């Protein structure tokens, strides 16, 4: 991937980390796609998006689940829309107004190619990529990694330890992240006072 040619999909960092929000991985993927549609509309806050496109991009096929995600995003002040109380429009585009209750200069960006990889890395993998990237300061080439604990990830994203491990392994297999063990500190409460290790995560944008 050439950085000069890449299209970067920017998502507000406070939404990536759920700072003041409660956006699950399904709603996050839909919201990211809506941000892309806004970008394609020359940043016009009023966009049209088809239900079919949402299903193809996110892999979410159940209309009730998609509607629940829209309700979630609407209730948190991220989008505005008018939908039928019982069902989503199938034969016409959804008309969405993108709201901006966040700092426009405080975002996390990853090349658009990542959203095209959801079928390979899953919705949780997609969210974790943005989450890890949000902690990396790419202006400091000596610290291009982050080290959130499993407990922090679980609290921020509502993802179980099992799922974090599963999708970390998948992302590593796809070479999208590199995971290294790092000795964090001596833990006197561990088994036999063993030293505690934290993962260091490197996001490999060049692999997209």
N, C-alpha and C positions, 0 to 999 in steps of 0.2 A: 504494500500500500504506500503510495506517495502522499506525504502530508500536504503537498501543494495542491493535489488533485482531490483530496478527500473532502467529502461533505460531512461537517460535524453536526451531530444532533445534540443540542444543549438542553439540559434539564435542570431546573432550579435545585441547588444543592440541598436546600431545606426540605424539599420533597423527596430527593434521593435518600436522605437520612431520616425522614419522618420527624423533622424538627417542627413541632406544632401541628403536624398532620398525622393521619393514620391511613396510609395508602398501601394496600396489599400489592403483591407482585402482579396480579392480573390487572388491577386498576392502573398500576404504574406503566405496564406495557401499552395499554390503551392510551394513557395520557401522553406517553412518549410519541406514539404514532400521531396523535392529534397535534402535537407540537411540530412534527414534521410537516403535516398538512398546512399548518399555519405558515411555516417557513416557505412552502411551495406557493402559498397565496400571497407572497411578498409581505409577510407579517400582518396580513389582514386578520383581525381578531374574529371575524365571521367566516366560518369555514363550512363546507359541505363534505361529508364523509359517508361512504356506503357501508352498510352492515357487512357485505361480502368482503370488502377490503380489510375490515377489522378482523374478521375470521381468518382470512388468509395470512395476514401478518402475524397475528398473535397466537393462532392455533386454538383460540377459544371458540368453540362451535355452538355452545348452548346459549340461546337468546336470553334466557333468564339470568345467566351469569353475566353476560355483557350489560344487560340493563342494570343489574345490581352494581356493577362497576361505575356506570354513568351516574347512578344515584349517589354513590360514594363520592365521586369527584364533584358533583353538583353541591352536595351538602357541605363540602369543605371549601366551597368558594373558588374552585379551580375552573369550572366551566358553568355555562348557563345554557339551558336548552328547554324545549317544550316537546314532550313526548306523550304519546297516548298512555293512559294509566295502566293499560293491560298488556300492551305489546309494542315492540319496536317496528318502525316502518321498514318493510321488506323491499318494496318496489320503488322507493324513492330515497334520496340521500337524507341523512340526519343533518339538521342544521344546528350547528354548535357555535356558541360564543365563548372564546377563550378569555378567561379573566386573569388578571395579573396581581395577585395579592402578595407578591414576593419581590425581592431585590433583583432587578433585571441584570445586574452585573455580578451576581453571586450564583454561578452555575457550574455544573460539571458537564464536560463535553467528551464524547466518544464518536469516532467515525460512524456514519450511517450504516456501514456494513454490519455492525453488530446487531441491529434490529432485524436484519435479513437472516441472522443466524439463530433466531429463536427456535426454529424447528430442530436445531442440533443441541443447543445449550439449555433450552427450557426457559420458562418465565422467571424462575428463581435464579438461574444462571445469569440471565440478562440483568436482573436487579442487582445481583452481587457484583457484577462487573462495574456498574455505575457506582455502587457503594464503595468499593475499594478505590476506584479512581478518584472519588470525591475527597479522599484523605491524602492524595499524592500531590506534592508541590513540584511540578515539572520544571520550574525555574531553578531548582536545586538538583543538579545531576548526581550528587552524592547520596541523595535520599529518595530515590525513585521507588519507594515501597511504603506500605502501611502495615499496621499491626493491631487492628481491632480484635478484641477477644471474642470468643464464641458467645460469652454472656452479653457483651455489648451488641453484637449482631442480632442476637435473639430478641433483646429488648427493643432495639431500634426498628427492626423489620418484621418481628413476629414470626421468625423462621426457626424451626426446631434445630437442635444440634445435629440430629441425624441428617436433615436436609442440607445444612451447611456443609457437612462432610461429603455428602453425596455429590453436591454440585461443585464443590471445590475440586474434587477428583475429576469430574467431567470437564471443568474449565481447564484444569492442568493437562488432561489428556488431549484436549483440543489446542493446547499450547497458548491459550489466551491469558493464563496467569502462570506465574512461577511461585511455588510455595517453598520456603526455606524455614527450617527450625532455628529458633533463636533463643538463647538462654536469657530469660527475663530477670529472674531473681531467685534467691533462696527462699523456699517456702517451708517454714517450720511446722506447718499444719499438714503437709503432705505425708505420704507414706514413707516413714523413716526419715523425714526431713529432706526429701529429694528436691533437687532444684526444679524450678518451674520453667516451662518452655512456652513461648508464644509463636504463632506463625507470622512470618513476614510475607506479605503478598506483593508481588510485582505484576502490574497489568501490562501485557505485551501488545500494545496498540499496533506494533509493526506486523503482527500476525493476522490482522484483519484485512 
